[in-house]
Amino acid sequence: MKIDKTLQPVSTVSVNDGKRRTDVTPATDTSQEDSVHLSANVAKLQNIDSSSATGSIVNSARVQEIKQAISEGNFQINPGVVADRLLETVKELIQSKKGAA
C-alpha cells in the first residue's frame, strides 16, 4: 500500500478547498409559526416554584436538632412510624399513577 504524498497539511487546508454538501437544503419557508400548548398544571408548578422561592421548605432549626441528636447518640428511631409513613407514601404513589393513566 502506497502513502499518498499529495495531501496537504491541516494548517494549509482552507474551508473552500473541500466540496460543499449538496444534501443540505436551507429552509425557504420562514412564514410558518411554531406553537406550544401548556397544560393547566403549569400554573400549579409556577405557584409551587414561587412559594418555594419565598419561603424555606426545610426547617433548618429542626435539622440542626436532629444532627445534634445523631452525633450525641440520642436520636431515637421508631420503626413502626417509619414503616407506616413509607406505606402511606407508596399508597399515594400508586393512586397518583392510577389517576394519571
Contacts in CASP RR format, 6 or more apart in sequence:
PFRMAT RR
TARGET T0000
AUTHOR 0000-0000-0000
METHOD contacts of the structure
MODEL  1
MKIDKTLQPVSTVSVNDGKRRTDVTPATDTSQEDSVHLSANVAKLQNIDS
SSATGSIVNSARVQEIKQAISEGNFQINPGVVADRLLETVKELIQSKKGA
A
8 17 0 8 1.000
66 75 0 8 1.000
69 75 0 8 1.000
END
